[in-house]
Amino acid sequence: MLERHRSRRPGGAGRPRAHPGSSLADRFDPNTQPFDLRRAHKALDRAVDAAYQSNGGQRAWSDDAERMAFLFQLYAALTSLLA
């Protein structure tokens, strides 16, 4: 799934040289984020949603905080097996 996503990735949208003059904060601020980077992030979110759906994840979360909470809960459960 992620291999397919990598092959569809826009030509370096997330690389600093793709957006000269913009800071890291600019590239991740929803109000100043370049369109191509925003589109790439949404595509990655869809790939994550699809990849984790079989582990109890939803098809789509209402926001990034809900997605991150699920991913951290899954991480905690998986790493607790190592202890």
SULGI-V871686 format. One record per residue. N is the residue number from 1. RES is the residue in one small letter. OMEGA is omega in radians with two decimals (none if undefined). Layout:
n->(N N)
res->(RES RES)
omega->(OMEGA OMEGA)
This chain:
n->(1 2 3 4 5 6 7 8 9 10 11 12 13 14 15 16 17 18 19 20 21 22 23 24 25 26 27 28 29 30 31 32 33 34 35 36 37 38 39 40 41 42 43 44 45 46 47 48 49 50 51 52 53 54 55 56 57 58 59 60 61 62 63 64 65 66 67 68 69 70 71 72 73 74 75 76 77 78 79 80 81 82 83)
res->(m l e r h r s r r p g g a g r p r a h p g s s l a d r f d p n t q p f d l r r a h k a l d r a v d a a y q s n g g q r a w s d d a e r m a f l f q l y a a l t s l l a)
omega->(-3.12 3.07 3.10 -3.14 -3.13 -3.10 3.13 -3.06 3.08 -3.05 3.02 -3.08 -3.07 -3.10 -3.12 -3.09 3.07 -3.13 -3.11 3.13 3.11 -3.13 3.07 3.11 3.12 -3.08 3.14 3.08 -3.11 -3.13 -3.09 -3.08 3.10 -3.07 -3.09 3.11 3.10 3.13 3.12 3.12 3.12 3.10 3.10 3.08 3.12 3.12 3.11 3.12 -3.11 -3.10 -3.05 3.13 -3.13 3.11 3.12 3.11 3.12 3.07 3.07 3.10 -3.11 3.11 -3.11 -3.12 3.13 3.11 -3.12 3.11 3.11 -3.10 3.11 3.07 3.11 3.10 -3.14 3.14 -3.13 -3.13 3.10 3.11 -3.12 -3.07 none)
